[in-house]
Amino acid sequence: MATYSTGQIAKIVGMHPNTVRMYEEWGFIQKPERKENGYRVYTDLHIKQFELTKKAFQTEILQAGLRKRIIEVVKLSANYRFDDAIALAKEYIEIAEEEIERSKEAAKLCEVIYRQPPEAGVFFKRAEAAKKLGLTIDTIRNWEMNGLLTVKRKENGYRIYDSNDMNRLKIIRTLRCANYSLIAILRMLTKLEREIDGKKDSMLELLNTPEEEEDIAWACDKLIDSLNHAIENARAVIQILEEIKQCYNSQARQI
């Protein structure tokens, strides 16, 4: 059975030795055996474990507790609970697939909401709008501060929301429930009226297609693409977990 020092394993996996030690402290890899002089002894099992962590953390998905789940997958593997880790990785894929469907459904629903005709002479104060939509006043205020909505004011300074404003708030609420970020929603609302070749963009296209000149913060906000990438990574994680399990059983037989 091949063994490696901290420096050797760091070079193999492409990490700084301090990062290698940090991963051990965080419980991302199995604790290595130590020599009498205290030096750590790593094996091929650790190399596979580092491969697992790199693949698991390649895509950062925060919604629906997915990030916590993939961290737990890594930690379960580090504790030799490979079957539990595989089961949790499969659960991760199922949840990510559900999130994709929620996102698509939200986009379709928004198209329906947007096409609702405005109601003449219908106005709401902020508190009334919040109550009707099941939102808090602070939530509506936050959306306004982030540029998602610009409302009119009466002569006395009170904000009033017409039916078009209410539809816009419904769209924002729906997309937030589908875990789209405020910046993605702002992009969609900003482009909503734009005509391309005489045909409006679909909501889904607007949400997931940033402009070329947009910075990395916008480009990384392509929720559905990110979820699909996370699913691919999770499938790769399951394969690596199977390999780690085999490696562990093989090393156990050699002892």
Secondary structure, DSSP 8 states (H G I E B T S, - for coil): --EE-HHHHHHHHT--HHHHHHHHHTTSS---EE-TTS-EEEEHHHHHHHHHHHHHTSS---GGGHHHHHHHHHHHHHTT-HHHHHHHHHHHHHHHHHHHHHHHHHHHHHHHHHTS---TT-EE-HHHHHHHHT--HHHHHHHHHTTS---EE-TTS-EEEEHHHHHHHHHHHHHHHTT--HHHHHHHHHHTT-EETTEE--HHHHHH---TTS-HHHHTT-HHHHHHHHHHHHHHHHHHHHHHHHHHHHHHHH-
